[in-house]
Amino acid sequence: MKRISAGRWVEIALLEVDGLNVSYGGIKALRGISFKVEEGEIVALIGANGAGKSTTLRTLSGLVRAHGGTVKFNGVVMNKVPPFRVVEMGISQVPEGRRVFTRLTVMENLEMGAYTRKDGGVKETVREIFKRFPRLEERKNQLAGTLSGGEQQMLAIGRALMSRPRLLLMDEPSMGLAPMLVNEIFSIIKEINRSGTTILLVEQNAKMALSVSRRLYVLETGEIVASGEASDLAGDELIRKAYLGMH
């Protein structure tokens, strides 16, 4: 995206995170991390459990308050924006563990994803979701809690897409899924991106994250310890051994 600044056009990333600090009590979960996501990209955050990946996404969603640094989306500072406004402004999250509303039907879950929408296009969006996920249409009147793990992940993604986000935050979409379903979910991620949605992906399956991402950031105990083009990092011996499980 470009904007005029001091009489000239300047490039502005869709998402800019600068010096972000987050603490839980006396524990520093994020230590001054900085990164950006350009419109149209898939960018991945990888790292071990406890590295700060989910905290990063929860902060971007407005669920956790930063203690320092700034988050800008589309050039607007988002630090004090409440979660429902974050969704209205174009950021939606697929949470870790799916977290569908188990006692609501598939259709009701999708409708919940559109709660900030004020336009008349919700039914059309539902049709788009069903076209992308035919199994959800087959089970539209079924309680979400009775779906398989893979179907619940599809529902969580569909629910997030109901708000028509510009930026989709995805937290561990492959968690707990069989290998065949993991491949299917990552094919869906690529398709969503090709349709115009920018994606910030948190994923422990670093090989899969690498396969779909343009750029990669590596988090370790709340700090970014490596970053770069995914193709370049895939060739880095230290990254391969420490984070990708490749030798």
URNORTA-V323251 format. One record per backbone hydrogen bond with DSSP energy under -1.0 kcal/mol. NH is the residue of the N-H (numbers start at 1). CO is the residue of the C=O. E is the energy in kcal/mol with one decimal. If there is no record, write none. Layout:
NH/CO/E ; NH/CO/E
//
This chain:
3/10/-2.3 ; 5/8/-3.5 ; 8/5/-1.3 ; 10/3/-3.1 ; 12/1/-3.2 ; 15/37/-2.1 ; 16/72/-2.8 ; 17/35/-3.2 ; 18/70/-2.7 ; 20/33/-2.9 ; 21/68/-2.6 ; 22/30/-1.5 ; 24/27/-2.9 ; 27/24/-2.1 ; 29/22/-2.0 ; 30/22/-2.1 ; 31/222/-3.5 ; 33/20/-1.9 ; 35/17/-1.8 ; 37/15/-2.5 ; 41/38/-1.9 ; 43/199/-2.6 ; 44/215/-2.2 ; 45/201/-3.1 ; 46/217/-2.5 ; 51/48/-1.7 ; 56/52/-1.8 ; 57/53/-1.7 ; 58/54/-2.7 ; 59/55/-2.0 ; 60/56/-2.2 ; 61/57/-1.9 ; 62/59/-1.1 ; 63/58/-2.0 ; 64/58/-1.4 ; 67/21/-3.3 ; 68/21/-1.0 ; 70/18/-2.2 ; 72/16/-2.9 ; 73/76/-2.6 ; 74/14/-3.3 ; 76/73/-1.9 ; 78/71/-3.5 ; 81/78/-1.8 ; 86/82/-2.0 ; 87/83/-1.9 ; 88/84/-1.9 ; 89/85/-2.3 ; 90/87/-1.2 ; 91/86/-1.9 ; 92/167/-2.2 ; 94/169/-3.4 ; 98/95/-1.6 ; 99/97/-2.7 ; 102/100/-1.2 ; 104/101/-1.8 ; 106/142/-1.6 ; 107/140/-2.4 ; 109/105/-2.3 ; 110/106/-2.1 ; 111/107/-2.4 ; 112/108/-1.9 ; 113/109/-1.3 ; 114/111/-1.0 ; 115/112/-1.5 ; 117/114/-1.8 ; 125/121/-2.0 ; 126/122/-2.4 ; 127/123/-2.0 ; 128/124/-2.0 ; 129/125/-2.5 ; 130/126/-2.6 ; 131/127/-2.0 ; 132/128/-2.0 ; 133/129/-2.7 ; 136/133/-1.3 ; 137/133/-1.1 ; 138/134/-2.0 ; 139/135/-1.2 ; 140/137/-1.3 ; 142/139/-2.2 ; 144/104/-3.0 ; 145/102/-2.2 ; 146/143/-1.9 ; 147/144/-1.6 ; 152/148/-2.6 ; 153/149/-1.9 ; 154/150/-2.1 ; 155/151/-2.3 ; 156/152/-2.6 ; 157/153/-2.2 ; 158/154/-2.9 ; 159/155/-3.1 ; 160/156/-1.8 ; 161/157/-2.0 ; 164/161/-2.0 ; 166/90/-1.7 ; 167/90/-2.5 ; 168/198/-3.0 ; 169/92/-3.2 ; 170/200/-2.6 ; 171/94/-2.5 ; 172/202/-2.8 ; 175/172/-1.4 ; 177/174/-1.9 ; 182/178/-2.3 ; 183/179/-2.0 ; 184/180/-1.5 ; 185/181/-2.8 ; 186/182/-2.3 ; 187/183/-1.7 ; 188/184/-2.0 ; 189/185/-2.2 ; 190/186/-2.0 ; 191/187/-2.0 ; 192/188/-2.8 ; 193/189/-2.1 ; 194/190/-2.4 ; 195/191/-1.5 ; 196/193/-1.8 ; 197/192/-1.6 ; 198/166/-2.2 ; 199/41/-2.6 ; 200/168/-2.4 ; 201/43/-3.2 ; 202/170/-3.3 ; 203/45/-1.6 ; 206/204/-2.1 ; 209/205/-2.3 ; 210/206/-2.6 ; 211/207/-1.6 ; 213/209/-1.6 ; 214/42/-2.8 ; 215/42/-1.1 ; 216/228/-2.6 ; 217/44/-2.6 ; 218/226/-3.0 ; 219/46/-3.2 ; 220/223/-3.0 ; 222/51/-2.4 ; 223/220/-1.6 ; 225/218/-2.6 ; 228/216/-1.7 ; 230/214/-2.6 ; 233/229/-2.5 ; 234/230/-2.0 ; 236/233/-1.2 ; 240/236/-2.8 ; 241/237/-2.2 ; 242/238/-2.8 ; 243/239/-2.4 ; 244/239/-1.5 ; 246/240/-3.0
//
